[in-house]
Amino acid sequence: MPTFTQDYPALPGSIDAAVQHARTVVKQCQPDRVDDAEQVVRALFADALTRTPLDGNISFITAVDLSHVRFEIHDANTPVPGALADPGAHRLVSALADRYGSGGTRNGHKAWAELHVRQVAPV
């Protein structure tokens, strides 16, 4: 399973860079999910910005296999339990992702979402 890890500064402009990466990856393996990937990554990354100081970093991990793409956002700070801080982000991600979760880690917070390959019904 190819895995890509990128660290971004905790700045609003980093959202677009992470989204562009997600679009590029998903376009190669699940072109029908590119818009879903963009919205999911944008929501997860924006939520991480609410917990991360301006001098901090946000790690973005993308893992790809034949059945799905998984996005993970890690923000290092005081461990934060539970769901995303923004209820709107939670609703959007849970509506678009096939699997989704978030919670506190030893070093901060992690949120993840998976977009599964959609099966085409035979005609």
C-alpha positions in Angstrom: 0.0 0.0 0.0 1.7 3.3 -1.1 1.7 5.8 1.7 2.5 9.5 1.4 3.3 11.7 4.4 3.5 15.5 4.2 3.9 18.1 6.9 2.3 21.5 6.4 2.6 24.7 8.5 -0.5 25.5 10.4 -1.6 28.2 8.1 -4.9 28.6 6.1 -3.0 28.5 2.8 -1.8 24.9 3.6 -5.4 23.7 3.1 -5.2 24.3 -0.6 -1.9 22.5 -0.9 -3.2 19.4 1.0 -6.4 19.5 -1.1 -4.3 19.6 -4.3 -2.3 16.6 -3.2 -5.5 14.7 -2.4 -7.1 15.5 -5.7 -3.9 14.4 -7.6 -3.8 11.0 -5.8 -7.5 10.3 -6.0 -7.7 11.3 -9.7 -5.3 8.4 -10.4 -7.2 5.6 -8.6 -10.8 6.8 -8.0 -11.6 9.6 -10.5 -15.3 9.6 -9.5 -14.4 10.5 -5.9 -12.2 13.5 -6.6 -14.8 16.0 -5.4 -15.5 13.9 -2.3 -11.8 13.8 -1.5 -11.5 17.6 -1.9 -14.3 18.3 0.5 -13.3 15.7 3.1 -9.6 16.8 3.2 -10.6 20.5 3.3 -12.9 19.9 6.3 -10.4 17.7 8.2 -7.6 20.1 7.6 -9.6 23.2 8.5 -10.7 21.5 11.7 -7.1 20.7 12.6 -6.2 24.3 12.1 -8.5 25.2 15.0 -6.4 23.2 17.4 -2.9 23.9 16.1 -0.8 27.0 17.0 0.5 29.1 14.2 4.0 27.9 14.8 2.9 24.2 14.7 2.7 21.7 11.9 -0.1 19.4 10.6 0.8 16.0 9.2 -1.2 14.7 6.3 -1.0 11.0 5.5 -2.5 9.5 2.4 -2.6 5.7 2.0 -3.8 4.1 -1.2 -4.7 0.5 -2.0 -7.0 -1.2 -4.5 -10.1 -0.9 -2.4 -9.8 2.6 -0.9 -7.9 5.8 -0.2 -7.4 6.8 3.5 -6.6 10.3 4.6 -5.2 11.0 8.1 -4.7 14.4 9.6 -2.5 14.6 12.7 -2.1 17.8 14.7 0.3 17.8 17.6 -0.9 19.6 20.7 -2.4 18.8 24.0 -4.3 15.6 23.5 -7.9 16.3 22.5 -10.5 13.6 23.0 -13.5 13.0 20.8 -14.9 14.2 17.5 -14.0 17.1 15.3 -14.4 20.5 16.9 -16.5 21.8 14.0 -20.0 20.1 13.9 -20.3 21.1 10.2 -17.1 19.3 9.4 -18.2 16.3 11.2 -21.5 16.1 9.3 -19.8 16.7 5.9 -17.1 14.1 6.5 -19.4 11.5 7.9 -21.8 12.0 4.9 -19.1 11.7 2.2 -16.6 9.2 3.6 -17.3 5.5 3.7 -15.5 5.2 7.1 -14.4 8.0 9.4 -13.1 8.5 12.9 -11.2 10.9 15.1 -9.9 11.1 18.6 -7.1 12.0 20.9 -3.6 10.5 20.6 -0.6 10.6 22.9 0.7 13.6 21.0 -2.5 15.4 20.0 -5.4 14.6 17.7 -6.0 12.4 14.7 -8.9 12.4 12.3 -9.2 10.0 9.4 -11.5 9.2 6.5 -11.7 6.5 3.9 -13.1 6.7 0.4 -13.8 3.3 -1.0 -13.9 2.4 -4.6 -17.5 2.5 -5.8 -18.7 -0.7 -7.5 -20.3 -0.2 -10.8 -23.5 -2.1 -11.2 -23.6 -4.4 -14.2 -25.9 -3.3 -17.0 
